[in-house]
Amino acid sequence: MKSLEVLIDGISVGVFVPPLGATFAFSLCNGPQEDSIVARVSCGSSSQKWCLPAVRFGQRISFRMIESPVNDGPQPQIIQPEIV
Protein backbone atom coordinates (compact mmCIF):
# COMPACT_ATOMS: atom_id res chain seq x y z
CA MET A 1 0.00 0.00 0.00
CA LYS A 2 1.37 3.41 -0.94
CA SER A 3 1.51 6.13 1.72
CA LEU A 4 2.57 9.78 1.67
CA GLU A 5 5.59 10.89 3.70
CA VAL A 6 5.98 14.59 4.57
CA LEU A 7 9.50 15.98 4.99
CA ILE A 8 10.81 19.37 6.15
CA ASP A 9 14.34 20.01 4.88
CA GLY A 10 14.67 16.28 4.18
CA ILE A 11 13.66 15.16 7.69
CA SER A 12 10.51 13.06 7.98
CA VAL A 13 7.77 14.66 10.10
CA GLY A 14 5.16 12.00 9.48
CA VAL A 15 3.39 9.59 7.16
CA PHE A 16 -0.22 9.58 5.96
CA VAL A 17 -1.61 6.07 5.43
CA PRO A 18 -4.90 6.06 3.51
CA PRO A 19 -7.51 3.33 3.98
CA LEU A 20 -7.17 0.29 1.74
CA GLY A 21 -8.10 1.17 -1.85
CA ALA A 22 -8.88 4.83 -1.08
CA THR A 23 -7.73 7.91 -2.98
CA PHE A 24 -6.77 11.12 -1.19
CA ALA A 25 -5.84 14.76 -1.75
CA PHE A 26 -3.31 16.73 0.27
CA SER A 27 -3.01 20.53 0.56
CA LEU A 28 -1.10 23.00 2.74
CA CYS A 29 -2.33 26.27 4.28
CA ASN A 30 -1.24 28.74 6.95
CA GLY A 31 -2.01 27.70 10.50
CA PRO A 32 -3.25 29.80 13.42
CA GLN A 33 0.26 30.90 14.46
CA GLU A 34 2.61 32.86 12.22
CA ASP A 35 5.08 29.98 11.76
CA SER A 36 2.57 27.13 11.55
CA ILE A 37 1.46 25.13 8.54
CA VAL A 38 -1.63 22.93 8.48
CA ALA A 39 -1.93 20.02 6.08
CA ARG A 40 -5.49 19.22 5.02
CA VAL A 41 -6.02 15.65 3.95
CA SER A 42 -9.23 14.73 2.15
CA CYS A 43 -9.89 11.04 1.87
CA GLY A 44 -13.21 10.08 0.32
CA SER A 45 -15.95 12.03 2.08
CA SER A 46 -13.89 12.77 5.22
CA SER A 47 -11.25 15.40 5.88
CA GLN A 48 -8.51 15.64 8.52
CA LYS A 49 -6.25 18.47 9.72
CA TRP A 50 -2.60 17.73 10.45
CA CYS A 51 -0.60 20.49 12.17
CA LEU A 52 2.99 20.24 10.96
CA PRO A 53 5.92 21.33 13.17
CA ALA A 54 6.94 24.99 13.06
CA VAL A 55 8.35 25.95 9.66
CA ARG A 56 10.84 28.78 9.28
CA PHE A 57 11.21 31.01 6.23
CA GLY A 58 13.32 29.27 3.59
CA GLN A 59 12.68 25.72 4.76
CA ARG A 60 11.52 23.21 2.14
CA ILE A 61 8.42 21.08 2.61
CA SER A 62 8.41 18.03 0.35
CA PHE A 63 6.41 14.87 -0.15
CA ARG A 64 7.21 11.38 -1.37
CA MET A 65 5.29 8.17 -1.87
CA ILE A 66 6.54 5.24 0.21
CA GLU A 67 5.35 1.77 1.10
CA SER A 68 3.10 1.85 4.15
CA PRO A 69 5.02 1.37 7.43
CA VAL A 70 1.92 -0.13 9.10
CA ASN A 71 -0.98 -2.33 8.13
CA ASP A 72 -3.70 -0.36 6.38
CA GLY A 73 -7.15 -0.40 7.91
CA PRO A 74 -10.61 1.04 7.37
CA GLN A 75 -9.65 4.52 8.69
CA PRO A 76 -6.86 6.85 7.51
CA GLN A 77 -3.86 7.11 9.84
CA ILE A 78 -1.26 9.80 10.50
CA ILE A 79 1.97 8.44 11.92
CA GLN A 80 4.29 11.03 13.47
CA PRO A 81 7.80 10.19 14.67
CA GLU A 82 8.96 11.50 18.01
CA ILE A 83 10.89 14.61 17.08
CA VAL A 84 13.47 15.64 19.67
ChimeraX attribute file (.defattr): number of C-alpha atoms within 10 A of each C-alpha:
attribute: neighborCount
match mode: 1-to-1
recipient: residues
	/A:1	15
	/A:2	16
	/A:3	20
	/A:4	19
	/A:5	22
	/A:6	21
	/A:7	17
	/A:8	18
	/A:9	13
	/A:10	12
	/A:11	12
	/A:12	16
	/A:13	18
	/A:14	19
	/A:15	22
	/A:16	23
	/A:17	26
	/A:18	25
	/A:19	19
	/A:20	14
	/A:21	10
	/A:22	12
	/A:23	10
	/A:24	17
	/A:25	10
	/A:26	14
	/A:27	10
	/A:28	15
	/A:29	11
	/A:30	12
	/A:31	15
	/A:32	10
	/A:33	8
	/A:34	10
	/A:35	13
	/A:36	15
	/A:37	18
	/A:38	17
	/A:39	17
	/A:40	16
	/A:41	20
	/A:42	17
	/A:43	17
	/A:44	12
	/A:45	6
	/A:46	10
	/A:47	13
	/A:48	14
	/A:49	12
	/A:50	15
	/A:51	16
	/A:52	20
	/A:53	13
	/A:54	13
	/A:55	15
	/A:56	11
	/A:57	6
	/A:58	7
	/A:59	10
	/A:60	11
	/A:61	16
	/A:62	13
	/A:63	14
	/A:64	11
	/A:65	13
	/A:66	14
	/A:67	11
	/A:68	16
	/A:69	13
	/A:70	11
	/A:71	9
	/A:72	17
	/A:73	12
	/A:74	10
	/A:75	12
	/A:76	20
	/A:77	16
	/A:78	16
	/A:79	14
	/A:80	14
	/A:81	10
	/A:82	7
	/A:83	9
	/A:84	3
